[in-house]
Amino acid sequence: MRKAVAAFEAGIKLGALFHQFVGVPVSEKNVEILEKAMESCLRLQPYVIEAEVKIERQKLRTSKFGYTSLSPDILRARVIVDFEGERVEAVLEWDEELNYPLMKLRNL
């Protein structure tokens, strides 16, 4: 049961991150700051012991105004949750085949 709770919590963390930040303005000037802010938001949440966010810079295409909106296909996130001694790692990655931002568990 604890493993299921940890998995649920990890999914909630990634889902919240996704829905809070997709669409935010991003450019080469603030991409690192945005990654760190997103990681910080993840780490504030209960049971999170590790968090990492990456925005794929090679896919970051800015408009003539010097920025773009964060899109799901360039966002990668990883979180490790510990609930009462049960740890799970969950990732958010773009799945090219599905054309969809897929969240999944990984074995630790």
N, C-alpha and C positions, 0 to 999 in steps of 0.2 A: 504494500500500500504506500509506503514512504517513497518508493521509486516512482510510482504513478504521480504522487503529489509533486515531487521534484520535476518530473517531466512536464506536468501541467504548468507549474510555475515558470519553467524555462520558456514554454510556448507563449505564455502571457507576456513575459518580458520582451520577447522578439516581436510579438504582435503590436504591443504598445509602441515600441521603437519605430516600427515600420509606419504605423498610422500617424504618429506624431511628426515624423520628419520628412516623409516623402512629399515633395513639392516645395520644400524650403529652398531659398536662393543659395546657390553654391557657385564658386569660381576657384581658380587656382589660388587666389588670395586668401580664401577662408576655408579651403577644404580640410586642412589639418586641424584648424580650430573646431570645425564642425564635427570631425571624427572624435576629437577629445571630448567635446560637449556631449555627444551621443553616448560615449563610453561612460562618462561621469553620471549621466542620467540612469543608465543601466545599473551601475554600481550602487546607486542610492537605494535600490529596491531590495526588499527582503530576500534573504537566502542567496543572493548573488555573491560569488566569491571571486569571479574573474569575468572580464568583459573586454571585447575587442571589436572595433568597427573600422572598416576600410571602405573607402570610396575609390573606385577604379579610375585613376587619373587619365589613363590612355583612352578611356571612353567618355571623358568629361568634355563635352562639346559646348562651348559658350556661344551666346548670341553676339550680335554686333555691339550690344550694351555691356559685354564683359562678364556675363553670368548666365546660368541656366537654372532650371529647377531640378532638384535631386529626384532622380527616377529610380524605380526598383531594379532596373537592369545593371546599375553601377554600384549598388549598395551590397556590402557583405558584412555580416555580423556574426559574432560567436559569444556565447555566454555559458558559464559553468555555474550551476546552482547546487547548493548543498542543503538538503532538508533532512534534519535529524540523522546525519551520517550517510545518507544516500546522495550520491553525486551523479549529475547528468550534464552532458555537454550538448548544447543545441546550436545549430547554425541556420542562418538565413542566407541563401544563395540563389542567384538567378539560374533557373533551369532553361537552357536554350531549347531543348527538345519540346518542353511544355510551354515555353514562352511565358513563364510564370515565376514569381518569387517564392521559392519553396523553402519551408522550414522543416528541419529534420533533426532527429537525435543521432548522436554519435556515441560510440562506446568509449569510455575512459580507460 
